[in-house]
Amino acid sequence: MASLFRTHFRLACTSIKENRTRSFLTCLGIAIGIASIILILSLTGSISNLIDKEVSDVGSDLIVVRPSTTKDSVTTIIEELTSSNSFEKSNLALSDVDSIAEIEDVKAVAPIAVAHGTISNEDNVVASAVILGTTPDFVTIEPIALRYGSFLTDKNKDNTVVIGHMLSLLLFNTSSPVGRTLKFHDKTFMVIGVIEEMTDTINFDNVDFNNALIMDAKLLEDLMGSLQVQQINVKAANTDSLSTVSETITTTLTSSKMGDTNFTVVYGDDITHPASAMLNIISGMLAIVAGISLVVGGIGVMNIMLVSVAERTHEIGIRKAVGASFGNILSQFMFEALILSIMGGFLGIILGYILAFLVSIITPFTPYISWQILVTTLCTTIVVGIIFGIYPALKAANKNPIESLKHYR
């Protein structure tokens, strides 16, 4: 049996070498589909790792309260991606922050209330800037580093703000504007701190801190008239009390909202669930496109194998005449289809990671490499080779030996 496989392998390699250009173009069709899958899995894996790392940096004592919905996750996430304000229907409020702060074993509480508005100073104007309303506890919970100055405190929160690195450059043309003033909603604020530039712009808070202005949440609510709370971050006193504190938060908010349970309280790995769900939807859509490309490549393999069968009809007749069985002919051409597909798979893996590294040059996403991705792609190429190689192999194996011997190229 091993000798037969070696023979089939040698014959397949000989056939491929005799038609190098045709074989290369066939492999390229498979490679493009595999490269697309590699690129998608690499980037989504990188983004997922960034979010997981941020959550681990925050600590294992973090609890997050978010608005929830009765709709399915796909519908919800698509609405959030297409809505100008994805938190218009949030039932969380700043009063909930005060309620949570009174719970035993809660060390710190900080809301994430996002709004948009125009910021200006004597020289520049930034329209539709990201305004983040929170509390002084925010810096205790989040791994936010300040490049200059200090964060909000209970004593100065009524007339001071902290801004992101990029917003500082846009508004003041400098990265160190501490002590300078800006206007928001006709009220003057002093900049007391600048956030260190963040290379990882994706986070579980869904806020671009590089371009954000951070101010007291209650003051922001007064200026805006109303404010929707995107999320409430809670730091527990210790990791042992996470479950108890989480249950108490649920009970407290349900009671204060007159039985309304349209919110979720999560901790641990569940914190990243919304981002993971969004990544799954996006990667799924991209995978469909990559799958179409892979099907096209598979059709290319089938086409070339049909051409090969037609060209080698006389050879098939000779082999059958000297005793080759149906299985022998079938396995010979299946081997050739599999080799073409696997070669395309290896080429696709190399091409995919080259593209991933090129993308990493202009984005913060480091290519994600794992044995699961490699095994998945290689198994995919084998399946493609089998599916699209079986028909030409069957056609070759079913040929009449007498009629085949009459055929000449």
N, C-alpha and C positions, 0 to 999 in steps of 0.2 A: 504493500500500500504506500509506504514511504517513497519507494522508487517511482511509483506511478505519479505521485504528487510532484516529485522532483522533475519528472519528464514534462508534466503539464506546465510547471513553472518555467522550465527552460524554453518550451515552445511558445509560451505567452510572451516571455521577454524577447525572444527572437522576432516575433511578429511586431511587437512594439518598436523595436530598434529599426526594423525595415521601413517603418512609417513614422519616423521621428517627429516631423512637423505636425502631422495629423494627430499623433498621440499627445503631443504637447498641448495643442489647442483643446483637445478633449479634456485633458487634466486641468487646463486653465479654467474651463467652465465649472468644474467641480470646486476648484480652488477659490473662485470668487464667492461662491455660496458659503464655503467653510470659513473664509476670511471674514465675511460679514457676521457669521455667528460668533467667531472668536472675538471680534471687535465689540459686539454687543455684550457678551458675557464678561469681557475684561472691564469695560467701562462701568457696567452696572455693579459688578463685584467691587470695583474701586470706590464707587459712590457709597455703596452699602458699608464698606469698611470705614470710610470717613465718618459716617454717622455713628456707627458702633463705637469708634474710637472716641468721638466727642462725648457720647453718653458715659463711657468708661472713665473719661477724664473728669467729668462732673462728679462722679462717685456713685457708689452702690446704694447711697442713702437718699436718692432722688425719687420723688413721686410727682407725676404730672397729671393734671386735671384738664381735660379737653371737652369741648362740646361734641356730642355724638348725634347720630341720625338714625332713623329707621330704614333709610334707603340702603341698597346694596352698595358695597365699597366702590365698585366700578363707576356707578352713577355719581356717587358723592365726589370722588376724586376728579372726574371729568368736569363736574360743576365747579370745583375749587380752582381747577386750572383755567377755566374759561371765564370765571366771574371776576369783575373788577374789584369786588370786596367779598372774599370768600367767607367772611365771618359775620355777615349781616344777620344771620339767623342764630348766632350764638346766644345761649341762655345763661352764660357766665357773666358775672358783674363784679365790680370792685367790692361790693358788700360781701361777696363770697370770700374775698381775700381776708377781710377782717374776721369772718367767722372761722376760717381755717387757722388763722394765727392764734386763736384762743384755745385750740386743741392741744391737749397734753402731748409731749414728745415731738412737737413741731418746733424746729430750730429756726427756720426762716421761710418766708413766703414772698414770692415775687410774681406779679401778673405780667403777661405778655399781651399788651393792647396796642395793636398796630393801626395807625391812621396815615393819611397822606395830606400834605399841605405845602404851601410855598414859603420858603425861608429866604431871607434877604439880609444884606448889610449895606453899607454905604457904597460898595463897589459891585457886588454880584448878586444875582438872584438864582435860586435853585427851585424850579417848579416841580410839584408832585414828589417832594422829598419824603422818604420813609421816616415817620415819627413813631418812636417806640415809647409807650407809656409804661412805667414800672415803678418799683420802690427801691429805696437804698439797699434792701436785702438782695437785690438782683446780683450784685457783684460778689456776694457771699456764696450764692448758689452756682453761678455760671463761671466757667474758666476764662473770663475776660481779662486781658492784660491791658493796662493803661500805659500808653507811650509817654504822655505828658499829663501832669496835673493829678487830680483826684476824682473820685466818683461822688454822686449825690449823697447828701446826708440829710437827716431830719431837720437840721438847722438852716440849711441853705437851699433846700429843694424847691422853694417857691419862685426863685428867679435865676436859676442856673441850669445849664444843660451840659451833656457830654456828647461829643460827636465822633463819627467814624473817620478813619484816615482819609478815604477818598473824598468824603463830604468836606473835610477841612481844606483839601486842595482846591476843590471846586468853588468854595465859598470865600476862602481867605487867601488862596494862592500860596499857602504855606502849611506845613505839617505841625506847626507849633503855635496855634492861635489862642493859647490860654490867656485869659484876661480880656480878650476882645469880645465885642457884643454882636448879637444878631437879633432879627425881628421875626416873630412868628405870631400871626393873628393880632398884629398891632401891639404886641407886648414885647418888651426888650428883655433879652436874657444874656447872661454872661457865660462864656465857655469856660468851664473849670477843668475839663479833661478831654483828652483825645485817645481813642482806642487804638491799640497797636494794630497795624495792618494784619488782616487775617487772610492767609492763603487758601484756606478751606472755607469757601463761601456757603457751602451746603451744610445745614445743621438741623437738629430736631426742633428748633424754635421757628424755622422757616423765616428767618430774618437775615437780611444782608447787612451785617454790622458795619461793614466798611463804608456804607452810604447812609447810615442811620443817624438820626438825632434822638438822643435818649433824654427823657424828662419825667417828672413826677406824674404818675398816672391820674391822680385826682385833679391835678392842675390841667392836664390835657383834656380831661372830661369836661371841666368848666369852660375851657376855651372852645372846644368842639361842639358843645351842647349835649352830645351823647357819645358814648364810647363802647365799642364791642371788644370783649376780652377774648383773645385767641386761645390763651392757654394760661394756666396757673402752675408755676413750678414750686414745689414744696420740698424743703430739706428736712428730713427726719433727724431726730437726735442721735439715733444709731440704727444700724441695719437690722437689728433684731426686732425693732418696733415697726418695720415697714408694713407688714400685713395688718397690724392693729390700727396704725395711723390711717392706712388706706381705707379700712372699713369704717373708721370713725368719720373720715371726711365724707364718704358716701352717705352715711346716716345723717350727718349734719347738714349737708347741702340738700338732701332730699326733704328734710324737715323744713328748712328755710324756704324752699321753693314749692311748698305745699304739695309734696308728692311727685313733683316733676323729676324724672330720672333721665332726662335727655342730656346726659353727660357721662364721661368715662373717667375712671381713676385708675391709672396704670403705673407700674414700676418695673424695674429690671429690663428684660429683653423686649417687653411689650411697648416700651417707650418709642421704639423705632418703627412700630407697625405701620402708621400712616405713610411714612416715607418708603418703607419696604413695599407696601401695596402699590404706591405710585410707580416705583421702579419696575415692579412686576408687570404692570399694565403697559408701560412704555416699552420694556424689553420684549413683551409678548407681541406688541404691534410690529416692532422692528424685526422680530424673529419670523413673523409671517412673510415680510418682504424678503428676508434672507432665505426662507424656505422656498419661495417662488424661484429665486435665483438658483437654489440647489436643484430644484426640479428641472429647470432649464438645462443645468449641467448634466443631470442624469439622462435627460432626453438626448443630449449630445453623445453620451456613452452608448446608449442604445443605437443611435444612428450609425456610429462608427462600427459597432459590433455587427450590425446588419450588413454594412458594406464589407466588413472582413469576412463574414459568412459567405456572401455572394462571390467574393474574390477567391475563396478557398474551397469552393464546392468540389472541385476535382480532387483536392487533397482529402476532403472528407470521404469521398467515394473510395479512394485508395485505402484509407485507414479502416473503413468498414469492410472492404473486400479482404483485408488481411486479418480480420477478427475483432476489430474495435467494437465495443458494445455501445448501446445507447448511453449508458452512464459515463463511459470514457469520453465520448464526444461532448456530452453535456458539461462534464467537469472541466474539460479543456477550455471551452469558451467562457465558462463561468470564472475560471482562474484569470483569464485575460481581462474580463470586465472588472473583477475585483482589484487586480493590480493597477489598472488605470484609475479606478476610483480612489484607492489608497494613496497612490502617488499624488493625485489631486488633493487629497486630504492633508498630506504632509506639506505640500506646497501652500495650501490654504492656511495652515497653522502658522507657517513662517510669515506669509504675507499679512495675516491678521495681526500678529504681534508687532510687525513693523509699523503697520497703520496705527496700532494702539500707542506705540512709543512716539510716533509723530504727533498724535493727538495730545499726548501728555506734555508736549513741549509748549503748547498754547493754552492748556487747561491745567487745573490743579489735580487731575485724576491720574494717579500712578497706575500703569498697567497691572492688572490683577492676574497672576498666573497660579493655577492649581492643577493638580493631577485629575481632579474631577472634570475640569473643562477639557483637558486633553483626551481623557477616556471617552467623554461624551461625543466629541467631534470625530474621533477615530471610529467609534461604533456607528456614528451617523454615516460616515463614508462607506463602511462595510454594508450597511443596510441599503444605501443608494446603489452600490455595485450589484447587490443581489437582486433588488427590485427591477432595475433597468437592464440587467444582464441576463435575466432568466428567459425572456422571450427570444432574443437572438440565439441563446444556447439551445433552447428547445427546438427552434427552427432548424439549427444545424444538426441536432441529434436525430430529428425526424426525417431527414433527407433520405430519399431512396438511393441506395448505393449504385444501382445500375444507371439511373438517370444522372447521378453525380459524376460517374466516370465519363459520361458523354460530354460533360461540360468542360470548356477550356476558357482561360482568361483571355 
